[in-house]
Amino acid sequence: MESPVRATCHCCGGPGAGPPRRGFLAKSLALVLGAAAFATPVVVGIVSFLNPLRQKGQAGELVRLASLEGLLEGGPPVKTPVIMDRVDAWNRFPKQPVGAVFLRRTAKDQVLALQVVCPHAGCFVDYDEANQRYVCPCHKATFDLDGKRLEERSESPRDLDELEVDVRGPEVWVKFERFQPGSTDKIPQV
Amino acid sequence: MKALLQWIDDRTGVLSARQDRRQAGVPQQPAWLGVWPSAILFTFAVQAVTGFFLWTFYSPSAQTAWESLYFIQYEVAGGWLLRGMHYYAGQVLLALIGLYVLTMIFSGTYRAPRELVFGLAVVMAAMTIALLLTGDLLSWSQRGYWSTDVRTKFLFLLPWVGGDLYKLAVGGPGMGHLTLTRFLALHAGLFSAVFGVLLVLHVCWARRAALRDAHVAFRSAKAASSRGAEGQEKAAFAERKATLVDSRVLNALACVAVMAMVLVMSCWGALGGRPAGQLPGDYLGAELGSPPDPGDAYAAARPDWYFVGLYQFAHYFSGGWKIVPIFVVPGLLVLGFLAMPFIARWRAGHGLNVVATAALAIGVVALTAISKYQDAKDEGHQASLAAAEQDAVRVKELIRAQGIPSAGALALLWEDPKSQGPKLFKQHCLSCHDRAAADGSGMLAQDPSAPNLHGFASAEWLAGLFDPKRIAYAPPRDPQTNKLQCTPTDRPRYFGGTEKLVKGDMVDFVKGNLREVRKDVGEEEFPKMIETLAAEAKRRPGEKASAEVKQAIGDFTCFDCHHFHGENKAPSAPHLTGYGSREWLVGIISDPGHPRFYGKNNERMPAYAKTPQSPEDNILSLRQIEMLADWLRGVWYEPLTHSE
């Protein structure tokens, strides 16, 4: 929108006599003011849009997964669902499955816990009973009972992710974590 | 850079068009009138930006709409400001367009050749109202929900098609998920797009009209300049007017003013300093009331300020005549405004338009004032507002303690004894029972015919029960209506209002034998008996009583009629085991005629859940009875305050 400022301006010069610099100043001032006004909602919007970056997942919580007696010493791995309170933005869902873990009792009071998520692309691996190994259904990567990669040039960039286990008397507690897929290092997803 | 701009300009003509206008010298009507469209354009841009970002969080369903707004308001960084800006800028937008239309009328610039420019402004005003009304529901709060409920039901006033239109508006036979999805699609999609197109058209056409004005002025000035000194002066003035100097500073200042206004309104709650114990979301930005309870209509639902006048106007019509204020008058008003430029062709037309507009404006202001005044002195309205505010505070307390379940935030209130207790008591108990302190504060029955349940089974309550003066006290009855002449403080507290119990064994005992029994047992044992009985309210079901406890009660001959922890297997009065405990209260509310309670002596109290095996036959669910019992016992979640 434009209007005759010069005609209404009393502070300097007569009508139509303003130097070009004043026009430039006015233009710059208008630009700065307008930009500042419009930037306010944009900035507030972007700050709130970036809010997910401030939010942390529930990684690293210790969960009770099984009783020691339920696992046979030297027996096959048992796929165990991880039941936790799940927070989804504003909702809190009490006691829901949020993932799964393969549990295998390796010694009297030792349990190996492996994330079921394949480190390659994030599919859930299956346990192949006949060959005693884990197979990823997506790209056929295979892992031995300890989660080590079986192929020399495996699709998976690293072995299956082992989770921290704490055997407390008869109870098996596991520190449930997720790790970023695709990288050679175990980088926790937070 | 220049080459790129040239490339763009060659293909679009955007830049050279701007150049053309500058050279042609586009003047305006008075400068201040030119600021309006800029401010409107800016405010709309603010709405588009804030609306988009809100959309990235908003979840339109009956169980998530309010909940996602709660998340924005309390959990998202800057979320309250985002909501506040969108809410207040919407109101500012309507105010700007309304004032713009008024200034066009009063300054006469709505006349030829600006009929369409003006018409577009009028339609934009209507479209802004459509945006505000659809946006109002999206918060899915008590106020937005019930306002929209009333508004959509107005469609039934329309003959033949009303019912179908209602279903189309709300997306089914009643309000729910599809109402929200529809309203969001209309609000963020259709109405916003239409408004944007109208706004662009308006700005283009307004420029065109201004350009025409300039040519006319310039030509007439040139003609005048050949006619002497006076003419030359006129010509100089017209030339000055036609000379282009940009008023971008003025426009930018208008945008800054709009933004400042919106920010001040958003932060209004913080002006008096930060309220103690409140979160920023509580007092900053747009208010977030409690989620809507479809079973509990919000009596204080009022439209926002721009519709209060119409709301009050509609009060003067009843029944089928409501169609006049709701559809006929607003429709005629829009048509009237659109017709104004054409009316103005007639000699007295402009004057008529101005007078009519002024009269309308004064009328709207007056009606708004009447409505606000009436609400302010309406105690029922104020009580509804206070109750809704209480619910809003409570639901947020519960959310902070428990999180929001998948059934939505409302489920927290539905499961909360503090919120549901008073409602259930009012619906089911208040016809006979008071629940009020001695000073009359609390809930008072119209005609109390059963004990006051305030502090039921507490030591204080029991002390009154064993007082010969108080157990059967009642104010005198009105000889004509046979009703007790109660005042808030002078009322029966125990059996005074009952029909049978007042002549029953308990009253006989307290008024008669009790004095002797107290003497026999020892006066110092009497308060101990009361304490022991009051302690039963805290006893867990199945927990055994010690011999001492039994003796404390038994010494006062209570076992003659009452059962207590195995004593007296054939009682004629209610069991005292766990007297006043949750389990005992749930039992007596479920079935007071059970042998464990009043048996055949039960006077009038209904059984609220007599058949646990078929819950659908009962008046109240077990959960409702539990909440009632918890509320009577004063057991509910309370957040810790800072002083604790």
Boltz contact constraints between the chains, C-beta under 6 A:
constraints:
  - contact:
      token1: [A, 1]
      token2: [B, 34]
      max_distance: 6.0
  - contact:
      token1: [A, 1]
      token2: [B, 38]
      max_distance: 6.0
  - contact:
      token1: [A, 1]
      token2: [B, 251]
      max_distance: 6.0
  - contact:
      token1: [A, 2]
      token2: [B, 26]
      max_distance: 6.0
  - contact:
      token1: [A, 2]
      token2: [B, 244]
      max_distance: 6.0
  - contact:
      token1: [A, 2]
      token2: [B, 246]
      max_distance: 6.0
  - contact:
      token1: [A, 2]
      token2: [B, 247]
      max_distance: 6.0
  - contact:
      token1: [A, 3]
      token2: [B, 28]
      max_distance: 6.0
  - contact:
      token1: [A, 3]
      token2: [B, 31]
      max_distance: 6.0
  - contact:
      token1: [A, 3]
      token2: [B, 34]
      max_distance: 6.0
  - contact:
      token1: [A, 3]
      token2: [B, 247]
      max_distance: 6.0
  - contact:
      token1: [A, 4]
      token2: [B, 241]
      max_distance: 6.0
  - contact:
      token1: [A, 4]
      token2: [B, 245]
      max_distance: 6.0
  - contact:
      token1: [A, 5]
      token2: [B, 245]
      max_distance: 6.0
  - contact:
      token1: [A, 5]
      token2: [B, 247]
      max_distance: 6.0
  - contact:
      token1: [A, 6]
      token2: [B, 245]
      max_distance: 6.0
  - contact:
      token1: [A, 7]
      token2: [B, 240]
      max_distance: 6.0
  - contact:
      token1: [A, 15]
      token2: [B, 240]
      max_distance: 6.0
  - contact:
      token1: [A, 16]
      token2: [B, 243]
      max_distance: 6.0
  - contact:
      token1: [A, 26]
      token2: [B, 249]
      max_distance: 6.0
  - contact:
      token1: [A, 29]
      token2: [B, 249]
      max_distance: 6.0
  - contact:
      token1: [A, 30]
      token2: [B, 248]
      max_distance: 6.0
  - contact:
      token1: [A, 30]
      token2: [B, 249]
      max_distance: 6.0
  - contact:
      token1: [A, 30]
      token2: [B, 252]
      max_distance: 6.0
  - contact:
      token1: [A, 33]
      token2: [B, 252]
      max_distance: 6.0
  - contact:
      token1: [A, 33]
      token2: [B, 256]
      max_distance: 6.0
  - contact:
      token1: [A, 34]
      token2: [B, 252]
      max_distance: 6.0
  - contact:
      token1: [A, 34]
      token2: [B, 255]
      max_distance: 6.0
  - contact:
      token1: [A, 37]
      token2: [B, 255]
      max_distance: 6.0
  - contact:
      token1: [A, 37]
      token2: [B, 256]
      max_distance: 6.0
  - contact:
      token1: [A, 37]
      token2: [B, 259]
      max_distance: 6.0
  - contact:
      token1: [A, 40]
      token2: [B, 259]
      max_distance: 6.0
  - contact:
      token1: [A, 41]
      token2: [B, 46]
      max_distance: 6.0
  - contact:
      token1: [A, 41]
      token2: [B, 49]
      max_distance: 6.0
  - contact:
      token1: [A, 41]
      token2: [B, 50]
      max_distance: 6.0
  - contact:
      token1: [A, 41]
      token2: [B, 85]
      max_distance: 6.0
  - contact:
      token1: [A, 42]
      token2: [B, 49]
      max_distance: 6.0
  - contact:
      token1: [A, 44]
      token2: [B, 78]
      max_distance: 6.0
  - contact:
      token1: [A, 44]
      token2: [B, 81]
      max_distance: 6.0
  - contact:
      token1: [A, 44]
      token2: [B, 82]
      max_distance: 6.0
  - contact:
      token1: [A, 45]
      token2: [B, 49]
      max_distance: 6.0
  - contact:
      token1: [A, 45]
      token2: [B, 53]
      max_distance: 6.0
  - contact:
      token1: [A, 47]
      token2: [B, 77]
      max_distance: 6.0
  - contact:
      token1: [A, 47]
      token2: [B, 78]
      max_distance: 6.0
  - contact:
      token1: [A, 48]
      token2: [B, 53]
      max_distance: 6.0
  - contact:
      token1: [A, 48]
      token2: [B, 76]
      max_distance: 6.0
  - contact:
      token1: [A, 48]
      token2: [B, 78]
      max_distance: 6.0
  - contact:
      token1: [A, 48]
      token2: [B, 79]
      max_distance: 6.0
  - contact:
      token1: [A, 48]
      token2: [B, 82]
      max_distance: 6.0
  - contact:
      token1: [A, 49]
      token2: [B, 53]
      max_distance: 6.0
  - contact:
      token1: [A, 49]
      token2: [B, 56]
      max_distance: 6.0
  - contact:
      token1: [A, 51]
      token2: [B, 76]
      max_distance: 6.0
  - contact:
      token1: [A, 51]
      token2: [B, 77]
      max_distance: 6.0
  - contact:
      token1: [A, 89]
      token2: [B, 71]
      max_distance: 6.0
  - contact:
      token1: [A, 90]
      token2: [B, 67]
      max_distance: 6.0
  - contact:
      token1: [A, 90]
      token2: [B, 70]
      max_distance: 6.0
  - contact:
      token1: [A, 90]
      token2: [B, 71]
      max_distance: 6.0
  - contact:
      token1: [A, 90]
      token2: [B, 404]
      max_distance: 6.0
  - contact:
      token1: [A, 91]
      token2: [B, 404]
      max_distance: 6.0
  - contact:
      token1: [A, 91]
      token2: [B, 406]
      max_distance: 6.0
  - contact:
      token1: [A, 92]
      token2: [B, 403]
      max_distance: 6.0
